[in-house]
Amino acid sequence: MRRSLFAASAAMAAVVLVTGGSASAGATGDGARVAEQAEGAEGAEGVEAGAGAGARTGMAEADLAHHGHASLWEGRIAVWLESGNSGPAEVSDATVRLTFSVPLAGDAELPSVCLRGGDRVVLCRTGRLRASVGASGIPLDLKLAGSPAEAVVGVATAWSGGTADPNRGNDDHTVLVPATGDGYIF
């Protein structure tokens, strides 16, 4: 019974949010690389979930984690995203998918390491994540298509740099952000 519960938990952790359309449409430079990583990740996520995945697949293991805070006010949403790696392996680069419950404005500016993956999706490169060495931060200040009373932000690893991550619980978050201007931590 315990083994079947573990298998069911591992299978649930392997579910990947797939968004409509191609993330690489119109992407150039670093943005194209982010899109390629995210598109290549969709098939790889299933082998990454579950304890000891690296041993079963021959992949190096790294424990990615994403944390930060989000604020919503007057039709703007700000997200501070920090990505880190507890190891043991180093990650040369990873991609984080941020999903929003409300559409982003068409002219929303993104940091150079991020690109749009749809009207409610942003994909960001983390850059190199050394094992047990501080987190890298990405600030996002985005205009929304309206002025909602609240928004839900989803944060998840879309691609983990070819490493297996046995602890997916610390890199997959959903946070409700009321339009109070306060920071809500994830």
Secondary structure as GFF3:
##gff-version 3
##sequence-region A 1 186
A	DSSP	alpha_helix	2	13	.	.	.	ID=ss1
A	DSSP	alpha_helix	29	48	.	.	.	ID=ss2
A	DSSP	alpha_helix	53	57	.	.	.	ID=ss3
A	DSSP	beta_strand	62	73	.	.	.	ID=ss4
A	DSSP	beta_strand	76	88	.	.	.	ID=ss5
A	DSSP	beta_strand	95	100	.	.	.	ID=ss6
A	DSSP	beta_strand	114	118	.	.	.	ID=ss7
A	DSSP	beta_strand	121	125	.	.	.	ID=ss8
A	DSSP	beta_strand	136	143	.	.	.	ID=ss9
A	DSSP	beta_strand	150	159	.	.	.	ID=ss10
A	DSSP	three_ten_helix	168	170	.	.	.	ID=ss11
A	DSSP	beta_strand	172	178	.	.	.	ID=ss12
A	DSSP	beta_strand	184	185	.	.	.	ID=ss13
###
